[in-house]
Amino acid sequence: MSKSSNGEIKDCFEGLNRGIFAFNQVLDSVVIEPVAKGYRYLPSPIREGTSNALSNLSLVVTIPNNILQGDISLAGKNRARFVVNSTLGILGIFDPASKLGLKKNDPEDYGQTLGAFGVGPGCYVMLPVFGPSTIRDSVGVMGNTLLDPFYLSTVGDRNMLLDNNLGDRTYYIEEGFEKVDFRARNLETFSDLEKNSIDLYSTVRSL
């Protein structure tokens, strides 16, 4: 399981992890945080619509993991939510599904599915750009990408590339929006962590 005696995930690669964490901090301060602050100036309906659309798109990963984890009922509800919001909600920009009783549920991914199958978390790892993870969830990240229908229909679809990398750009723009939207929604939280942490790396690892 790679857990210490107090139940925490072991930091087997702390030196390397700290180096990657420092890289992520620089990337955040130079690129992601400034863009996120600018994003916050957009009108609230635009930001809310973007968050809704990204949440709706994430269901293409959540639904198969609901099924793999044996929760067929939740998979059906999430599928209905995806269909309603993708159509009536105009590609998920609006959320009519919630008004119909199809409430938003916690996302699921392949790392969680591996955990449900009994795979231990392994050591703590810090991934470039993606941030804190474990060995198990790092494998899950690859599954979340390579088995994502949106990835397969953009980057993975050679016919969509044409002569201008349309598929690649579509996927990576969506990924960029997802990270900026998440960062914008948590500006104050991250700022408080930085101000109140003696060792920010250790604080993030504990969280």
HELIX and SHEET records of a PDB file:
HELIX    1   1 GLU A   14  LEU A   27  1                                  14    
HELIX    2   2 ASP A   28  ILE A   32  3                                   5    
HELIX    3   3 GLU A   33  TYR A   39  1                                   7    
HELIX    4   4 SER A   44  LEU A   68  1                                  25    
HELIX    5   5 ILE A   72  THR A   87  1                                  16    
HELIX    6   6 PRO A   96  LYS A   99  1                                   4    
HELIX    7   7 TYR A  110  ALA A  116  1                                   7    
HELIX    8   8 ILE A  135  LEU A  146  1                                  12    
HELIX    9   9 PRO A  149  SER A  153  1                                   5    
HELIX   10  10 ARG A  158  LEU A  161  1                                   4    
HELIX   11  11 LEU A  166  ARG A  185  1                                  20    
HELIX   12  12 LEU A  187  ASN A  196  1                                  10    
HELIX   13  13 LEU A  200  SER A  206  1                                   7    
SHEET    1   A 2 TYR A 124  LEU A 127  0                                        
SHEET    2   A 2 GLY A 131  THR A 134 -1                                        
END                                                                             
